Amino acid sequence: MLCGTLAMGVAFGLFYYVTNAKRSATRFKKDHPVFSIFMVLGGGCFIVYMLGSVVVFLVGILLPIMGM
């Protein structure tokens, strides 16, 4: 749950930074607000997926090696 909240916070933070740093990104956000939200949610889901993959690697491979 914490990883998902952190991932969505990072995704929204990056979206906020990019849309305030570039004029074209701000215009895109104003022209396509629904697509922008889906893009942020998709990015957050991708981050959660990547964090899940790292956790599986750490628990499944490194934990048995460290227990030896």
Number of C-alpha atoms within 10 A of each C-alpha: 7 7 13 16 12 14 22 21 13 16 21 17 13 14 19 14 11 14 17 12 11 10 11 12 16 14 12 13 16 12 11 10 12 10 12 16 14 11 14 19 16 14 19 21 16 15 19 19 15 13 15 14 11 12 12 12 12 12 11 11 11 11 11 10 9 7 6 5
